[in-house]
Amino acid sequence: MVGRKIYRALRNNLNIQDQWSVYMILFCIFVFYICTRMWMWFQYGMAGFGYDTGIYRYIVTGYFLNSGNIPFGFSAYSNWLMILGTDVDVILLHCYIAIACAIFYAIYRMGHVYFGRIYHGIFIVFLFAVSITQYEFFWWYYYRQFLSLLFIIIAFLFIHYRSYFLIPVLVAIGIIHPLSLIPLGLSLIIYMFIATRDMRRYIFISGLISVIVLCISNWQELMMYAQDFFHYHGVAKNFVVAGYQEFTGQFIGWKDWLQYSVWYIPFAIMGIWKYFKKQPLLFIFSCVSIGLIMVQIVFYRRFFVFLDMVVIMYAGAFLADICLTVMYMKYKYIIYILIIVYSIIGIGYITYTLANKKPLLSRIEISKIQSVSSLVSDSDFVLSIDSMYAPWLRGFSDKKIIAPGLFEYNKWNREEWQIFWFSSDIDMKIEMLRMYDVSPLYIYTGDSLFNLGPYGNFVRPFLIRVDL
């Protein structure tokens, strides 16, 4: 063990004391990283997470209990945990945090091995910890793609080492979140044209076997995606016109990303200039991500997290090189002070963001939604007056939810929902509700002032019962 530590220290041009100092810095960054990710949960519990929290609670419980549904690939992950006796809340919180920790370490390792020194890993993982884009992605609770992000980073590591363990990793990405495989798959295909002969052979074999295994193991979900993809030509705006707003990815746009990352993009550009020939796959991956965002492919907004990751890699590598270059210069402390100031700006930016961040729903609102379960029978339907409430209702009330542009029970298009929301003709609204052919039907109003006059009886101030 001592010999291994000495070897690693020499390989990184560090003495043992300096290496332990680096590990202390890494540990401090990790503590800051976890505190930022857990901040909203410490304040608000599960209400402190984002939009998809309720959906994943429904998936973890619903698909495990109902074997008749086409299983989302995510259930291949959650079902095994449930079979092993893992509690739903443990899967939703503790496992999610464990994935975040694994991503932190994987990013550090990727930065280290791709750019050559331990300093590169330190700077890269610091930028990752203070990135608002990465934080927002975690906060919105895009669990499937968050898990896929971990596997994508691991895939890059296996590609670097030319390990055929890449095959099960690619299969895992394709099962858990198939759309996340698109930018990586396209990048590998493009990379084959400039890679060495041995690398082309390695990528071809790994990719071919992965595709075959994936088609065999997850063909039902892939067919479901393919049908929608070709019907709407794979473009998010076609889904939006059809009333499926969520197919944009419901994440940040160009303006947000540029605002969040403007303070490290210049260093990333210089990093790309320096390392393009050494790490072309990373550059290709960033270009493919930009291209998919520009054409607005399905869930295109989610690809900002991949673009941001690569930008962080190049920016962190270049900043590390600055430190290594000035290490033995006379005026090195001026550069160190500037880097410390730069780091404080990054820490201050994300701290300010956290201090001003509010949850989508309050603890009281979550409590109301949870109480719906005891007020409504399992056979009844609940209509959510606002799509914001819908995922939470589905996950925390465990009822059949009708919501604008969401889930399988919705029968109205956007125009019909507009009529239901804003028309003063209550009789017309009642006729529209009869389209669902269920009685009674419950309407969750939340904090809105929606009512149906004499046709609706308030079970609670937030819940209307309509007998049709």
MOFENTA-V443574 format. One line per field, one symbol per residue. phi: phi as a letter, one per 20 degrees, with the letter a starting at -180 (. if undefined). Layout:
phi->???
This chain:
phi->.fffffgffffdlcegffffffffffffffffgffffegffgecmfffeegegfffffffefffedffffffggffefffffffnffgffffdffffffffffgffffffffffdocffffffffffffeffffffffffmeggffffgfffffgffffgeleffgffffffffefbgfffffffffffffgfdffffffffffffffffffffffecfffffffffffffdmmdfffffgfodffffolcfdggfffffdgecfgffffffgedgffcfffffffffffffffelfgmfffffffffffgfgffffffffffffegdefdffffffffffgfffffffffffffdedffcegffffffffggeecffeedceefcfffgffffeddldfddbfmcmeefddeffffffffdfeeffffffffffelcbfcdceemefefbdlfeddffbgdcddced
